[in-house]
Amino acid sequence: MVFDATGAVTREIVGHKKKVHSVAWNRSGTRLASGSVDQTARVWDVEHGAHSGQEVELKGHSESVDQLCWDPTSGDRLATASADRSVRIWDVRQGSKCAAVIATSGENINVTWSPDGNTIAVGNRDDVVSFIDARKHKVIKTTKFPFEVNEIEWDKSGKIFYLTTGLGTVEVLSFPKMHTLHTLQAHTAGCYCITFDPIGKHFAVGSADALVSLWDLSESCCVRTFPRLTWPVRTVSFSHDGAYLASASEDMCIDIAEVSTGACAHRIPTRAAMNSVAWSPAAYVLAYAGDDKADEGDRYAPREGVIRIWGVPRKEV
């Protein structure tokens, strides 16, 4: 497969009443989930960028849904993290019915699911990371960190746990013991986001210094940086084959870079700062959402709560 933006199309999905903080695909790329300031999550029936019109609205949180993630072993189970001090688990086969509510100690800002599907990690504004047994729906461990924790993620083995910090470092810990293995001096300002490629070769970090750094996973060394954004990087995502990296910030564009060279493959123009970008695990299709605000006096203004899906046609090599 080769990447070619010729003929790319952008589709809009409208449903949320306020801005969207997070978008995420299930493992097959057939469903897209979104979390919003309107206190709801939604699941959209989407395949290869085409929205069928089917959606499920997930209600229950009493504050904004700041991040969500899918069970990597199931295309049906979803976890949502909210400022209302709870994590909710949903099985979309049951429609809008919540499968479990887990109380947490603080206002949650990020969530991730372990590769084996057994554990959910959630981080809050007090820099506490809680680990939830995804089967028993109970908090089994909490760790308080003495620095600002911004985003959390397991590697593909599930044995190593990463977190980005306000100190400009990436902390690498063993799981489940949470012993520090490495402290990577990654950036000159706070590290905001982290993502791993699907093939297990690289991870990428977005920072307040407006740089995205690419790291060799086996050596824990920085391979290159991507310097094209000018504002703090909020969100990063690898394509399904690990060949391209999307990153976004308050710049009015999404940068798509070639991982192997660092060159810009394409730029997607936006009309608002971006909160979340997510490549489909099945195709060159990118979902994204940001700080769009409605302006009734401007018919060209972005609509609040809109999600966009940008896709390129498939071509054989």
Solvent accessible surface area in square Angstrom, and as a share of the most:
residue,aa,sasa,rsa
1,M,97,0.43
2,V,66,0.38
3,F,30,0.13
4,D,41,0.21
5,A,25,0.20
6,T,95,0.55
7,G,59,0.57
8,A,31,0.24
9,V,74,0.42
10,T,66,0.38
11,R,103,0.38
12,E,74,0.33
13,I,2,0.01
14,V,75,0.43
15,G,21,0.20
16,H,6,0.02
17,K,150,0.64
18,K,100,0.43
19,K,62,0.26
20,V,1,0.00
21,H,50,0.22
22,S,7,0.04
23,V,8,0.04
24,A,18,0.14
25,W,22,0.08
26,N,2,0.01
27,R,145,0.53
28,S,59,0.38
29,G,1,0.01
30,T,43,0.25
31,R,68,0.25
32,L,0,0.00
33,A,0,0.00
34,S,0,0.00
35,G,0,0.00
36,S,0,0.00
37,V,43,0.25
38,D,24,0.13
39,Q,73,0.33
40,T,13,0.08
41,A,1,0.01
42,R,19,0.07
43,V,5,0.03
44,W,2,0.01
45,D,59,0.31
46,V,1,0.00
47,E,92,0.41
48,H,93,0.41
49,G,1,0.01
50,A,54,0.42
51,H,63,0.28
52,S,73,0.47
53,G,52,0.50
54,Q,115,0.51
55,E,73,0.33
56,V,42,0.24
57,E,49,0.22
58,L,1,0.01
59,K,130,0.55
60,G,38,0.37
61,H,10,0.05
62,S,70,0.45
63,E,83,0.37
64,S,20,0.13
65,V,0,0.00
66,D,17,0.09
67,Q,37,0.16
68,L,6,0.03
69,C,18,0.11
70,W,17,0.06
71,D,1,0.01
72,P,53,0.34
73,T,55,0.32
74,S,23,0.15
75,G,15,0.15
76,D,26,0.14
77,R,33,0.12
78,L,0,0.00
79,A,0,0.00
80,T,0,0.00
81,A,0,0.00
82,S,0,0.00
83,A,19,0.14
84,D,33,0.17
85,R,121,0.44
86,S,12,0.07
87,V,0,0.00
88,R,43,0.16
89,I,1,0.01
90,W,1,0.00
91,D,14,0.07
92,V,13,0.07
93,R,166,0.61
94,Q,101,0.45
95,G,27,0.26
96,S,67,0.43
97,K,139,0.59
98,C,32,0.19
99,A,48,0.37
100,A,12,0.09
101,V,82,0.47
102,I,8,0.04
103,A,82,0.64
104,T,20,0.11
105,S,70,0.45
106,G,0,0.00
107,E,69,0.31
108,N,1,0.00
109,I,44,0.22
110,N,3,0.02
111,V,7,0.04
112,T,8,0.04
113,W,13,0.05
114,S,4,0.02
115,P,42,0.26
116,D,85,0.44
117,G,0,0.00
118,N,70,0.36
119,T,13,0.08
120,I,0,0.00
121,A,0,0.00
122,V,2,0.01
123,G,3,0.02
124,N,5,0.03
125,R,143,0.52
126,D,77,0.40
127,D,29,0.15
128,V,23,0.13
129,V,0,0.00
130,S,4,0.03
131,F,1,0.01
132,I,0,0.00
133,D,29,0.15
134,A,0,0.00
135,R,130,0.47
136,K,145,0.62
137,H,62,0.28
138,K,131,0.55
139,V,57,0.33
140,I,107,0.55
141,K,76,0.32
142,T,80,0.46
143,T,30,0.17
144,K,130,0.55
145,F,16,0.06
146,P,126,0.79
147,F,39,0.16
148,E,86,0.39
149,V,6,0.03
150,N,30,0.15
151,E,32,0.14
152,I,4,0.02
153,E,49,0.22
154,W,6,0.02
155,D,16,0.08
156,K,107,0.45
157,S,70,0.45
158,G,15,0.15
159,K,141,0.60
160,I,42,0.21
161,F,0,0.00
162,Y,8,0.03
163,L,0,0.00
164,T,0,0.00
165,T,0,0.00
166,G,29,0.28
167,L,120,0.60
168,G,0,0.00
169,T,7,0.04
170,V,0,0.00
171,E,16,0.07
172,V,4,0.02
173,L,7,0.03
174,S,26,0.17
175,F,41,0.17
176,P,85,0.53
177,K,142,0.60
178,M,20,0.09
179,H,110,0.49
180,T,88,0.51
181,L,81,0.40
182,H,96,0.43
183,T,64,0.37
184,L,19,0.09
185,Q,141,0.63
186,A,19,0.15
187,H,23,0.10
188,T,136,0.79
189,A,35,0.27
190,G,10,0.10
191,C,0,0.00
192,Y,83,0.31
193,C,3,0.02
194,I,7,0.04
195,T,22,0.13
196,F,14,0.06
197,D,0,0.00
198,P,69,0.43
199,I,108,0.55
200,G,35,0.34
201,K,113,0.48
202,H,18,0.08
203,F,0,0.00
204,A,0,0.00
205,V,0,0.00
206,G,0,0.00
207,S,0,0.00
208,A,28,0.21
209,D,38,0.20
210,A,13,0.10
211,L,57,0.28
212,V,2,0.01
213,S,1,0.00
214,L,0,0.00
215,W,14,0.05
216,D,30,0.15
217,L,33,0.16
218,S,101,0.65
219,E,122,0.55
220,S,28,0.18
221,C,62,0.37
222,C,60,0.36
223,V,65,0.38
224,R,71,0.26
225,T,63,0.37
226,F,7,0.03
227,P,84,0.53
228,R,66,0.24
229,L,9,0.04
230,T,103,0.60
231,W,129,0.45
232,P,40,0.25
233,V,0,0.00
234,R,79,0.29
235,T,11,0.06
236,V,13,0.08
237,S,13,0.08
238,F,12,0.05
239,S,0,0.00
240,H,47,0.21
241,D,49,0.25
242,G,6,0.06
243,A,39,0.30
244,Y,28,0.11
245,L,3,0.02
246,A,0,0.00
247,S,4,0.03
248,A,0,0.00
249,S,0,0.00
250,E,65,0.29
251,D,20,0.11
252,M,110,0.49
253,C,14,0.09
254,I,0,0.00
255,D,3,0.01
256,I,0,0.00
257,A,2,0.01
258,E,57,0.25
259,V,6,0.04
260,S,88,0.57
261,T,85,0.49
262,G,13,0.12
263,A,48,0.38
264,C,57,0.34
265,A,32,0.25
266,H,53,0.24
267,R,100,0.36
268,I,4,0.02
269,P,108,0.68
270,T,15,0.09
271,R,136,0.50
272,A,8,0.06
273,A,12,0.09
274,M,3,0.01
275,N,30,0.15
276,S,13,0.08
277,V,8,0.04
278,A,13,0.10
279,W,14,0.05
280,S,2,0.01
281,P,57,0.36
282,A,34,0.26
283,A,6,0.05
284,Y,11,0.04
285,V,6,0.03
286,L,0,0.00
287,A,0,0.00
288,Y,6,0.02
289,A,2,0.02
290,G,1,0.01
291,D,29,0.15
292,D,2,0.01
293,K,142,0.60
294,A,68,0.53
295,D,78,0.40
296,E,181,0.81
297,G,78,0.75
298,D,52,0.27
299,R,205,0.75
300,Y,142,0.54
301,A,20,0.15
302,P,19,0.12
303,R,124,0.45
304,E,61,0.27
305,G,1,0.01
306,V,1,0.01
307,I,0,0.00
308,R,39,0.14
309,I,1,0.00
310,W,11,0.04
311,G,8,0.08
312,V,14,0.08
313,P,55,0.35
314,R,137,0.50
315,K,83,0.35
316,E,144,0.65
317,V,144,0.83
